[in-house]
Amino acid sequence: MLVAFSVTPIGVGDSVGDAVAEAVRVVRASGLPNRTDAMFTTVEGEWDEVMAVVKQAMDAVAAVAPRVSLSLKADVRPGVTGALTAKVEHIERVLGES
């Protein structure tokens, strides 16, 4: 499955980058395939392992913020692996054919 999620610390002032970096640190340490962009971090793996990483990332932000907002979107396709890169590669191939 793929899970795209975003954690937003609330009540830490205007700059949230340091707190968000702690969430990304947790994701990268998980060893699961992942990608971070300006809005979301996407993680690929089995349900239990991905959800555990999301919880750990949220907990890392909650350790430095009095309130945390979590947005999450999941693509659940049992037995599919490599979707994190395959989806983007497909789009790039189509665009290259234009």
PyMOL commands that set and color helices and strands:
alter all, ss='L'
color gray80, all
select helices_A, chain A and resi 17-29+47-62+83-96
alter helices_A, ss='H'
color red, helices_A
select strands_A, chain A and resi 2-10+34-36+41-44+67-75
alter strands_A, ss='S'
color yellow, strands_A
deselect
rebuild
show_as cartoon
